[in-house]
C-alpha cells in the first residue's frame, strides 16, 4: 500500500488534532482541516488543550461540527517529567473518563 492509502483508510489511521482555545490556534487548525480534506484524509477527533474554566469552546464547536471534541484541562504546573504527568492524569482522571464515555 502507498502511504496515502494508509492515511485514507479509517480502519488503520485516526487523526487527532490538538489545539489551544485561542484564535490563532483555531485559525491554524482550520488550515490543517482544509488541507486534510483536500487530500481525502478524515479528522477523527479534536483535543482542546489547556482548557480553563473560563475558556470558551463556541468557535471550536461551530468549526468542527461533526468531529468529537475532548477537553484537556490546563495544568497549573509544567507537565515536565513522568511524575508530573502521572500526577496530572490522576487528578483529572474523573473528568477525562466522563468525556470519553459521553
Helices and strands as residue ranges (DSSP letters): H 3-8, E 16-20, H 23-38, E 45-51, H 58-63, E 68-73, H 82-91, H 93-101
